[in-house]
Amino acid sequence: MSAKIEKLEKSMVKITIEVPAEEFEKGIEFAYNKNKAKMSLPGFRKGKVPRSFIEKAYGIEYFYEDAVNHLLPEAYANAVTENDIDVVAQPDIDVEQVEKGKSLIFTATVAVKPEVTLGEYMGIEIPKVNVEVTDEEIDSEIKKVQEQNARMLTITDREVKDGDIAVIDYEGFAEGVAFEGGKGTDYSLTIGSHSFIDTFEDQIIGKKTGDDFEVNVTFPTEYHSEELAGKPAMFKVQVKEIKAKDFPVVDDEFAKDVSEFDTLDEYKADIKAKLKEQKEKSAKFDRQDAVVEKIVANTNMDIPNQMIDAQADQIVEEFEQRLKYQGLELDQYLKMTGSTKEMFKQQAMPDALRRVQGRLILEAIVKAENVVTTEADVEAEIKKMAEMYKMEVSKLNEAIGEYEKTQLKNDIKIQKALDIVTAAAKEV
């Protein structure tokens, strides 16, 4: 077997592979043996027809497809290995010559990992990330806990006001005719949530329990129902009940009830410490993203479209797995959002490009900085994974094959490279 390599644009390679005639003959013999059991001709028992008779009856071409399919995968794999070609996608195959007594010739056009020419990557300047916690942020966290511990009271001595929950019956009419989906009974509407169109909620403010009244609104011009889009509508509304949240007073007693602390000051100090920890974790990722983005801008690489496309497929697959953990199928999600799998994939393309760019520049930095992975690194990572999956380290070690360990080592190198350039970055 021989192979000729031709470099194309956009990190594509065309491999012309020639399988010798004697090897092609073996492929034809394989195809005959594969098919002879189902062949029958007059004068021969089924499965006992000599190859020469089948060739006369059906033509030698009868065996070509199976012969090519048998020879091609191994020939292509050998060509890739022997020429050290780092392919990143499935090849496009074209058979150029297939004829008895001659070599089988085919071409494989395939995307390869692009060459990366690194620019400046050490001492990158990035914006400073603020990790200070403000009093407003602490108060916001306390307010969330207040919300969780609030009691719901039924209000009988006043009108609806902003922030109340109005329990209503309603029915909508457009041009005097009730429309589909415009009717509701005992609906709990939070005033100020803007979950209803236009000024619907505003017109309930000031009403009392038992009030019957009309609400006049106009549907948005981009409303999902074309029959109602941009049209005025009138709703007949009755307030059946008014509810309001009674929030606990924020004091030492509140702190005792909702936390392990005896005083409000201790509770606030704990909230501040936790918020700071969250901000610092988030800032770490923000710094890493900023560094990678800057290095990508300084780097030359011609990424093949197939590489980005494959990464987008992976993003869709990852999202599908997350949905399954939540008890949802991707098809259900797409129907709910009025989308398609192809539309979702297209939306994932920018993120796919960023992922590919980031991985490529970090792999180049691994080489440039001679980053290595030690056995201790691998053991520490496996221990961390075991804790995450609640498994014994020994059991996880048994479950991880050599391929997975190689991938793990590469991922550790990538993380080390990221740590190196992030540590060297300057915040300005």
C-alpha positions, 0 to 999 in steps of 0.5 A: 500500500502507498499513500500520497499526502496533499495539503489543502486550505483550511487545515484539510488534507487529501490522502491518495491511497493505492492498494496493490492489485494482489491485495484487491484480488484478496478483497474480491475473494473475501467478497465472494466467500461472504456472498457465496452461501446465498448464491444459486445457479442452475446445475449448482447447489446453493452456496456451491457456485464457483466464483468464475460462474458468478462472475460470468452470470453477474459480472465481476463488478458484483463483488466490488462494493464488498471488496472495497468496504473490506479493504478501505478501513484498514488501508485508510487507518494505516495511511493515517498512522504511517504518515502521522496525520492527526485527523479530527473528523470523519473522511470524505471517501472517493473511489478513483479506480476499481478494476480487476487486475489493477490497484484499488485507488481511493482518496480520503479528504479529511480535516486535520488538527491545525498548526498553531502559531502562538503569539504572546501568551505570558504576562497577558494583561486582563481587567481586574475582577472585583471580589469585594462583597457589598452591604447591598449584596448581603441584604439581598441574600437576607431578603431571599431567606425572608421570602422563604420564611414569609407567611401568606396572609389573606387580606380583607381590610384593604385594596390590592397593592403592588407586590400582593397576590390577587386571586382572580377569575378572568375572561378575555374578549377581542372585538367582542368575541371570547378568544381561546386561552383567554379564560382562567379561574382562581388564578394567583397573579403576583402584582408587579411580576409582569407575567400578564400583558401590557398594563393588566396588573396595574389595573388590578391595583386599588380593587377590593375582594369581590370587585368585578371590573374590566381591564383593557389592554393591547396585545404585543405586535410580536405576540405568538398568536397571529389572530391577537397580535397588536389587537386591543382586548378587554378582560372581565375580571373578578378579584376573589381573594387578596393575599400578601406575604408577612415577612419576619423581622430581621433581628437576632431572633431571625438569625437564630431561626434561620441559621446556626448563629445567635446574633444577626451580626454573626449571621451577616458575617457568615453570609459575607464570607460565603459570598466572597468565596463564591465571588473568588471562585467565579473570578478565577474562571473569569480571569481564565476566560479573559486570558484565553481570549487574549491569547487566542487573539494573539494566535494564528490557526486555521481551524477546519469547519468540521472540527467546530461542527463536531464540537457543536455536536458534543455541546448538544449531546452534553445539553441532552444529558443534562436534560435527561437528569432533569427527566426531560427529553431533548425533543420535548425541550425543543417543542416547548421552545419552538426550536429544532435540533439544527437550530439549537446546534447553530446557536451552539456554534460560537461556543463550539468555536471558543472551546476549540480555540481554547483547547488548541492554544492550551495544547500549544502552550503545553508543548511550548512550556514542556508541561508534564503529568506525573503519576501523583497528578493522575492519582490526585485527580482520580481521588477527586473523581471518586469523591465526586461520584461517591466511589472507592478509588480502587473501583474507579481505577479498575473502571478507567481504561488506558484510553481514558487514563491517557485522556485524563493525563492530557486534560491535566496538562491542559489545566496546568497550562491554563494555571501557568498563563493565568498566574502570569497574567497581570490585572490592570 
